[in-house]
Amino acid sequence: MTSGTGRQRSSLAFILLTVVVVVCSLDLARACTPAVIWCPHESSDYDAAYKTAPSSPLQKLTSEEFENGLMQFNVTEPAIVTEELCIEDLRNNKVLSNATNGSKIFYFPCVDNPNTIFQKLYKQIRIVEDVNDEHELNMVLKDMDSNGCVALTGKQCRYSYTERIKRQVLESNSTEFKIKTDRVLLYSAKPLLLKTSEKSKEVQLTMSKIASIRDRKDKDEKSVILTISFRDVENVGPLTLEFLFESKSVGYYTLNKVQSPDLNPDLKPSTDFLTRRDITFPYNFSYHCSIKTVFANKQTDSYLSITDMQVQIDHKNATFNDAYDCVGFTSIPIWTGIFVTAILGLIMIWALTMIMDIRTMDRFDDPKGKTITISSAE
């Protein structure tokens, strides 16, 4: 009898344990949505809100906890809400990366119903259909006031919380090169490549090797100089690159020179890398070139290569404006089409001219009348 009672208790305990595990799994499996807030450097909201941050970045916040943390920020309205938002969208979005670069970022990786809290706290909500639509998101961010904090979240995430916890945390393999200062935005899809001489190997200049970044204007207040200092560059050591954006004509910037004052001491005052490409773009526009842009120095057989470069002076909210592209509208395929069409058009015009020049007879023989005589002149 005692043995049977013990078995019943063990079975009951096992059933209760199974029910608890299933309920907890269902609770954890509910999808949660990330939220991100970024503030300008001069904002004091970040320091106040940092004290209310969760102790673990993997902690799942309830709506009440998220609301208490969100109230610490002076968020610029309208707040931004997307139809879907996941961590992958935040990590791989170029527009968001440029917008948050250099700002104070506060990140909530997993929140229950953040969209509901946004609607409760903010009177104005801007809906973005697809956060990966760079043009739509860029236009929304350009309309925002850069003096306050910007808040972004989504209505849902396509991944559940348990799927995200199980997923292996990988180091970021991003090779993008992104520079943001008060005046200049510079982007490259890959690290900059530097070759110091004909016999040397190419060296990658990655973001991790950057020691300092700054920009300044020259003496005449017309040109902008972007200075990037690198440390521990292979076979080089400390390295400084100065991108010179000259205003040679009214309303336009030109980039045709990159200087390095410490690359080759024999060249005074600096090593000048020049490009054959005409990198010229107007104020309030960016410049983009998907092919490699090479700045070379013939004296030392050295060069600096930039892949998929985009640059802008006097940006707004750390976003690129419409771009002037190095591949113009009249590309080689377009010129080919125009040339072939022109040849066919000339052939058609010549054929029509020949047809219109055909002269038909306007006089005919009459059996009852005189015989028609046609002179050689006719």
C-alpha positions as a Python dict, from the first residue, in 0.01 Angstrom:
ca = {
    (1, 'M'): (0, 0, 0),
    (2, 'T'): (285, 236, 90),
    (3, 'S'): (462, 151, -235),
    (4, 'G'): (151, 231, -440),
    (5, 'T'): (103, 565, -263),
    (6, 'G'): (468, 657, -329),
    (7, 'R'): (429, 576, -697),
    (8, 'Q'): (116, 795, -718),
    (9, 'R'): (299, 1085, -555),
    (10, 'S'): (595, 1044, -793),
    (11, 'S'): (363, 1040, -1093),
    (12, 'L'): (178, 1347, -964),
    (13, 'A'): (505, 1533, -906),
    (14, 'F'): (625, 1443, -1256),
    (15, 'I'): (299, 1569, -1410),
    (16, 'L'): (317, 1894, -1214),
    (17, 'L'): (680, 1945, -1318),
    (18, 'T'): (590, 1884, -1682),
    (19, 'V'): (304, 2135, -1664),
    (20, 'V'): (532, 2397, -1508),
    (21, 'V'): (799, 2344, -1778),
    (22, 'V'): (539, 2369, -2056),
    (23, 'V'): (387, 2687, -1911),
    (24, 'C'): (730, 2847, -1868),
    (25, 'S'): (828, 2748, -2222),
    (26, 'L'): (511, 2898, -2363),
    (27, 'D'): (571, 3216, -2167),
    (28, 'L'): (930, 3244, -2286),
    (29, 'A'): (833, 3157, -2643),
    (30, 'R'): (628, 3471, -2676),
    (31, 'A'): (790, 3701, -2925),
    (32, 'C'): (950, 4014, -2787),
    (33, 'T'): (1060, 4320, -2978),
    (34, 'P'): (1377, 4527, -2941),
    (35, 'A'): (1374, 4902, -2889),
    (36, 'V'): (1657, 5148, -2936),
    (37, 'I'): (1698, 5512, -2835),
    (38, 'W'): (1987, 5736, -2935),
    (39, 'C'): (2064, 6083, -2804),
    (40, 'P'): (2310, 6357, -2904),
    (41, 'H'): (2633, 6398, -2708),
    (42, 'E'): (2512, 6701, -2518),
    (43, 'S'): (2202, 6522, -2390),
    (44, 'S'): (2194, 6434, -2019),
    (45, 'D'): (1910, 6183, -2061),
    (46, 'Y'): (2147, 5892, -2117),
    (47, 'D'): (2314, 5920, -1776),
    (48, 'A'): (1980, 5940, -1595),
    (49, 'A'): (1833, 5646, -1784),
    (50, 'Y'): (2145, 5431, -1748),
    (51, 'K'): (2068, 5382, -1380),
    (52, 'T'): (1738, 5213, -1469),
    (53, 'A'): (1899, 4975, -1720),
    (54, 'P'): (1849, 4600, -1674),
    (55, 'S'): (2143, 4423, -1515),
    (56, 'S'): (2165, 4169, -1799),
    (57, 'P'): (2141, 4255, -2169),
    (58, 'L'): (1951, 3929, -2225),
    (59, 'Q'): (1687, 4019, -1965),
    (60, 'K'): (1333, 4033, -2096),
    (61, 'L'): (1158, 4352, -1984),
    (62, 'T'): (792, 4378, -1904),
    (63, 'S'): (584, 4663, -2037),
    (64, 'E'): (587, 4834, -1697),
    (65, 'E'): (968, 4815, -1666),
    (66, 'F'): (1012, 4947, -2019),
    (67, 'E'): (770, 5233, -1953),
    (68, 'N'): (962, 5339, -1641),
    (69, 'G'): (1290, 5341, -1834),
    (70, 'L'): (1142, 5523, -2132),
    (71, 'M'): (1011, 5808, -1920),
    (72, 'Q'): (1370, 5908, -1842),
    (73, 'F'): (1427, 6027, -2200),
    (74, 'N'): (1333, 6350, -2371),
    (75, 'V'): (1224, 6177, -2691),
    (76, 'T'): (1164, 6386, -3002),
    (77, 'E'): (819, 6325, -3145),
    (78, 'P'): (709, 6156, -3358),
    (79, 'A'): (846, 5827, -3226),
    (80, 'I'): (920, 5568, -3494),
    (81, 'V'): (738, 5233, -3506),
    (82, 'T'): (802, 4970, -3773),
    (83, 'E'): (576, 4683, -3873),
    (84, 'E'): (855, 4433, -3792),
    (85, 'L'): (1178, 4489, -3600),
    (86, 'C'): (1438, 4237, -3488),
    (87, 'I'): (1795, 4255, -3366),
    (88, 'E'): (1917, 4153, -3712),
    (89, 'D'): (1745, 4457, -3862),
    (90, 'L'): (1925, 4691, -3622),
    (91, 'R'): (2261, 4529, -3682),
    (92, 'N'): (2249, 4517, -4062),
    (93, 'N'): (2075, 4847, -4139),
    (94, 'K'): (2312, 5098, -4301),
    (95, 'V'): (2085, 5400, -4242),
    (96, 'L'): (2046, 5325, -3871),
    (97, 'S'): (2418, 5259, -3840),
    (98, 'N'): (2500, 5601, -3983),
    (99, 'A'): (2227, 5773, -3779),
    (100, 'T'): (2346, 5630, -3446),
    (101, 'N'): (2718, 5652, -3515),
    (102, 'G'): (2873, 5885, -3256),
    (103, 'S'): (2551, 5916, -3053),
    (104, 'K'): (2472, 5790, -2706),
    (105, 'I'): (2277, 5469, -2760),
    (106, 'F'): (2041, 5301, -2516),
    (107, 'Y'): (1929, 4954, -2619),
    (108, 'F'): (1644, 4732, -2495),
    (109, 'P'): (1695, 4394, -2668),
    (110, 'C'): (1369, 4228, -2562),
    (111, 'V'): (1053, 4410, -2453),
    (112, 'D'): (692, 4297, -2416),
    (113, 'N'): (465, 4508, -2638),
    (114, 'P'): (683, 4821, -2670),
    (115, 'N'): (447, 4953, -2938),
    (116, 'T'): (170, 4980, -2677),
    (117, 'I'): (395, 5187, -2449),
    (118, 'F'): (492, 5417, -2738),
    (119, 'Q'): (126, 5484, -2812),
    (120, 'K'): (64, 5551, -2444),
    (121, 'L'): (351, 5798, -2393),
    (122, 'Y'): (373, 5976, -2728),
    (123, 'K'): (102, 6163, -2912),
    (124, 'Q'): (273, 6138, -3252),
    (125, 'I'): (378, 5803, -3397),
    (126, 'R'): (541, 5762, -3739),
    (127, 'I'): (480, 5420, -3895),
    (128, 'V'): (749, 5271, -4118),
    (129, 'E'): (633, 4978, -4329),
    (130, 'D'): (975, 4821, -4379),
    (131, 'V'): (1277, 4917, -4168),
    (132, 'N'): (1505, 4772, -4439),
    (133, 'D'): (1370, 5018, -4695),
    (134, 'E'): (1661, 5261, -4672),
    (135, 'H'): (1492, 5538, -4869),
    (136, 'E'): (1177, 5541, -4654),
    (137, 'L'): (1369, 5526, -4326),
    (138, 'N'): (1615, 5790, -4443),
    (139, 'M'): (1332, 6032, -4527),
    (140, 'V'): (1175, 5978, -4182),
    (141, 'L'): (1504, 6040, -3998),
    (142, 'K'): (1579, 6353, -4201),
    (143, 'D'): (1252, 6509, -4076),
    (144, 'M'): (1340, 6444, -3709),
    (145, 'D'): (1475, 6711, -3478),
    (146, 'S'): (1837, 6622, -3399),
    (147, 'N'): (1839, 6810, -3066),
    (148, 'G'): (1642, 6543, -2879),
    (149, 'C'): (1650, 6167, -2844),
    (150, 'V'): (1508, 5945, -3118),
    (151, 'A'): (1310, 5633, -3022),
    (152, 'L'): (1258, 5334, -3249),
    (153, 'T'): (1073, 5006, -3197),
    (154, 'G'): (847, 4765, -3385),
    (155, 'K'): (506, 4610, -3354),
    (156, 'Q'): (649, 4259, -3357),
    (157, 'C'): (954, 4047, -3434),
    (158, 'R'): (950, 3748, -3662),
    (159, 'Y'): (1170, 3549, -3418),
    (160, 'S'): (1056, 3421, -3079),
    (161, 'Y'): (1248, 3482, -2758),
    (162, 'T'): (1349, 3116, -2721),
    (163, 'E'): (1482, 3107, -3077),
    (164, 'R'): (1697, 3409, -3003),
    (165, 'I'): (1834, 3265, -2674),
    (166, 'K'): (1923, 2937, -2845),
    (167, 'R'): (2096, 3114, -3128),
    (168, 'Q'): (2475, 3118, -3090),
    (169, 'V'): (2619, 3459, -3019),
    (170, 'L'): (2868, 3531, -3297),
    (171, 'E'): (3120, 3807, -3322),
    (172, 'S'): (3031, 4072, -3567),
    (173, 'N'): (3187, 4000, -3905),
    (174, 'S'): (3107, 4342, -4041),
    (175, 'T'): (3389, 4483, -4249),
    (176, 'E'): (3228, 4821, -4309),
    (177, 'F'): (3432, 5134, -4255),
    (178, 'K'): (3217, 5419, -4119),
    (179, 'I'): (3334, 5763, -4011),
    (180, 'K'): (3113, 6030, -3860),
    (181, 'T'): (3215, 6375, -3739),
    (182, 'D'): (3020, 6695, -3692),
    (183, 'R'): (3066, 6786, -4059),
    (184, 'V'): (3170, 6474, -4249),
    (185, 'L'): (3020, 6130, -4317),
    (186, 'L'): (3247, 5873, -4485),
    (187, 'Y'): (3146, 5517, -4566),
    (188, 'S'): (3322, 5222, -4726),
    (189, 'A'): (3180, 4872, -4768),
    (190, 'K'): (3522, 4722, -4687),
    (191, 'P'): (3825, 4834, -4486),
    (192, 'L'): (4052, 5083, -4660),
    (193, 'L'): (4344, 4921, -4841),
    (194, 'L'): (4687, 5086, -4821),
    (195, 'K'): (4998, 4989, -5015),
    (196, 'T'): (5309, 5181, -4915),
    (197, 'S'): (5546, 5073, -5195),
    (198, 'E'): (5569, 4854, -5502),
    (199, 'K'): (5719, 4560, -5309),
    (200, 'S'): (5502, 4587, -4999),
    (201, 'K'): (5173, 4409, -4939),
    (202, 'E'): (4832, 4568, -4905),
    (203, 'V'): (4740, 4658, -4549),
    (204, 'Q'): (4383, 4677, -4425),
    (205, 'L'): (4287, 4988, -4229),
    (206, 'T'): (3996, 4871, -4012),
    (207, 'M'): (3777, 5053, -3764),
    (208, 'S'): (3953, 4881, -3473),
    (209, 'K'): (4282, 5052, -3562),
    (210, 'I'): (4142, 5406, -3548),
    (211, 'A'): (4299, 5616, -3274),
    (212, 'S'): (4119, 5946, -3334),
    (213, 'I'): (3890, 6125, -3581),
    (214, 'R'): (3838, 6496, -3627),
    (215, 'D'): (3750, 6751, -3892),
    (216, 'R'): (3842, 7114, -3937),
    (217, 'K'): (3823, 7396, -4187),
    (218, 'D'): (4127, 7546, -4353),
    (219, 'K'): (4238, 7907, -4321),
    (220, 'D'): (4006, 8044, -4588),
    (221, 'E'): (3706, 7867, -4427),
    (222, 'K'): (3611, 7714, -4762),
    (223, 'S'): (3767, 7367, -4753),
    (224, 'V'): (3700, 7089, -4501),
    (225, 'I'): (3974, 6850, -4388),
    (226, 'L'): (3888, 6511, -4238),
    (227, 'T'): (4175, 6368, -4032),
    (228, 'I'): (4180, 5997, -3939),
    (229, 'S'): (4463, 5869, -3719),
    (230, 'F'): (4542, 5496, -3705),
    (231, 'R'): (4755, 5304, -3459),
    (232, 'D'): (4960, 4987, -3497),
    (233, 'V'): (4925, 4965, -3875),
    (234, 'E'): (5117, 4666, -4005),
    (235, 'N'): (5466, 4759, -4134),
    (236, 'V'): (5378, 5127, -4087),
    (237, 'G'): (5302, 5198, -3722),
    (238, 'P'): (5109, 5519, -3650),
    (239, 'L'): (4942, 5658, -3961),
    (240, 'T'): (4744, 5975, -4034),
    (241, 'L'): (4524, 6029, -4337),
    (242, 'E'): (4383, 6371, -4427),
    (243, 'F'): (4096, 6387, -4676),
    (244, 'L'): (4090, 6734, -4832),
    (245, 'F'): (3746, 6849, -4949),
    (246, 'E'): (3807, 7168, -5146),
    (247, 'S'): (3545, 7419, -5252),
    (248, 'K'): (3691, 7513, -5591),
    (249, 'S'): (3364, 7637, -5738),
    (250, 'V'): (3064, 7796, -5571),
    (251, 'G'): (2825, 7538, -5430),
    (252, 'Y'): (3046, 7232, -5494),
    (253, 'Y'): (3296, 7022, -5298),
    (254, 'T'): (3582, 6837, -5468),
    (255, 'L'): (3787, 6549, -5326),
    (256, 'N'): (4094, 6471, -5536),
    (257, 'K'): (4367, 6445, -5273),
    (258, 'V'): (4441, 6243, -4958),
    (259, 'Q'): (4751, 6341, -4761),
    (260, 'S'): (4962, 6141, -4516),
    (261, 'P'): (5217, 6354, -4328),
    (262, 'D'): (5391, 6059, -4156),
    (263, 'L'): (5383, 5780, -4417),
    (264, 'N'): (5708, 5873, -4593),
    (265, 'P'): (5940, 6117, -4411),
    (266, 'D'): (6139, 6179, -4732),
    (267, 'L'): (5840, 6349, -4891),
    (268, 'K'): (5783, 6688, -4733),
    (269, 'P'): (5547, 6809, -4606),
    (270, 'S'): (5336, 6498, -4677),
    (271, 'T'): (5269, 6206, -4910),
    (272, 'D'): (4994, 6309, -5151),
    (273, 'F'): (4759, 6046, -5292),
    (274, 'L'): (4578, 6173, -5602),
    (275, 'T'): (4285, 6027, -5794),
    (276, 'R'): (4198, 6052, -6162),
    (277, 'R'): (3828, 6030, -6088),
    (278, 'D'): (3633, 6354, -6075),
    (279, 'I'): (3487, 6343, -5724),
    (280, 'T'): (3270, 6653, -5726),
    (281, 'F'): (2932, 6695, -5559),
    (282, 'P'): (2714, 6994, -5464),
    (283, 'Y'): (2631, 7118, -5118),
    (284, 'N'): (2362, 6918, -4934),
    (285, 'F'): (2429, 6615, -5158),
    (286, 'S'): (2645, 6309, -5106),
    (287, 'Y'): (2884, 6140, -5347),
    (288, 'H'): (2871, 5765, -5412),
    (289, 'C'): (3083, 5530, -5621),
    (290, 'S'): (3020, 5154, -5615),
    (291, 'I'): (3346, 5069, -5790),
    (292, 'K'): (3687, 5106, -5625),
    (293, 'T'): (3816, 5458, -5581),
    (294, 'V'): (4196, 5468, -5588),
    (295, 'F'): (4421, 5750, -5466),
    (296, 'A'): (4779, 5690, -5586),
    (297, 'N'): (5125, 5838, -5544),
    (298, 'K'): (5350, 5771, -5845),
    (299, 'Q'): (5674, 5868, -5668),
    (300, 'T'): (5648, 5589, -5412),
    (301, 'D'): (5420, 5349, -5607),
    (302, 'S'): (5180, 5361, -5315),
    (303, 'Y'): (4804, 5390, -5317),
    (304, 'L'): (4491, 5403, -5102),
    (305, 'S'): (4188, 5207, -5221),
    (306, 'I'): (3827, 5265, -5105),
    (307, 'T'): (3547, 5023, -5200),
    (308, 'D'): (3188, 5141, -5251),
    (309, 'M'): (3266, 5486, -5115),
    (310, 'Q'): (3002, 5734, -5007),
    (311, 'V'): (3079, 6071, -4852),
    (312, 'Q'): (2893, 6385, -4753),
    (313, 'I'): (2980, 6721, -4601),
    (314, 'D'): (2747, 6903, -4358),
    (315, 'H'): (2515, 6608, -4304),
    (316, 'K'): (2192, 6618, -4108),
    (317, 'N'): (2109, 6356, -3843),
    (318, 'A'): (2403, 6143, -3961),
    (319, 'T'): (2223, 6035, -4279),
    (320, 'F'): (2331, 6061, -4640),
    (321, 'N'): (2129, 6282, -4870),
    (322, 'D'): (2063, 6204, -5236),
    (323, 'A'): (2384, 6099, -5405),
    (324, 'Y'): (2576, 6206, -5712),
    (325, 'D'): (2701, 5875, -5853),
    (326, 'C'): (3033, 5820, -6030),
    (327, 'V'): (2849, 5607, -6286),
    (328, 'G'): (2651, 5871, -6471),
    (329, 'F'): (2309, 5827, -6626),
    (330, 'T'): (2457, 5773, -6973),
    (331, 'S'): (2637, 5447, -6899),
    (332, 'I'): (2797, 5220, -7163),
    (333, 'P'): (2478, 5015, -7222),
    (334, 'I'): (2277, 5334, -7268),
    (335, 'W'): (2532, 5476, -7513),
    (336, 'T'): (2526, 5144, -7702),
    (337, 'G'): (2148, 5158, -7728),
    (338, 'I'): (2157, 5519, -7848),
    (339, 'F'): (2424, 5435, -8111),
    (340, 'V'): (2235, 5133, -8250),
    (341, 'T'): (1906, 5327, -8253),
    (342, 'A'): (2073, 5615, -8438),
    (343, 'I'): (2208, 5379, -8708),
    (344, 'L'): (1868, 5215, -8756),
    (345, 'G'): (1706, 5560, -8770),
    (346, 'L'): (1949, 5675, -9042),
    (347, 'I'): (1878, 5361, -9246),
    (348, 'M'): (1504, 5421, -9211),
    (349, 'I'): (1536, 5785, -9319),
    (350, 'W'): (1748, 5685, -9620),
    (351, 'A'): (1494, 5417, -9720),
    (352, 'L'): (1201, 5660, -9691),
    (353, 'T'): (1392, 5916, -9901),
    (354, 'M'): (1452, 5656, -10173),
    (355, 'I'): (1087, 5551, -10174),
    (356, 'M'): (967, 5911, -10195),
    (357, 'D'): (1201, 5974, -10490),
    (358, 'I'): (1036, 5709, -10708),
    (359, 'R'): (855, 5888, -11001),
    (360, 'T'): (555, 5713, -11160),
    (361, 'M'): (419, 5773, -11513),
    (362, 'D'): (159, 6048, -11543),
    (363, 'R'): (77, 5999, -11916),
    (364, 'F'): (-58, 5690, -12091),
    (365, 'D'): (-121, 5581, -12458),
    (366, 'D'): (-465, 5646, -12606),
    (367, 'P'): (-546, 5403, -12891),
    (368, 'K'): (-770, 5664, -13062),
    (369, 'G'): (-535, 5955, -13021),
    (370, 'K'): (-183, 6051, -13111),
    (371, 'T'): (111, 5841, -13009),
    (372, 'I'): (284, 5975, -12702),
    (373, 'T'): (632, 6095, -12772),
    (374, 'I'): (869, 6129, -12478),
    (375, 'S'): (1189, 6319, -12531),
    (376, 'S'): (1516, 6229, -12371),
    (377, 'A'): (1491, 6536, -12145),
    (378, 'E'): (1177, 6402, -11987),
}
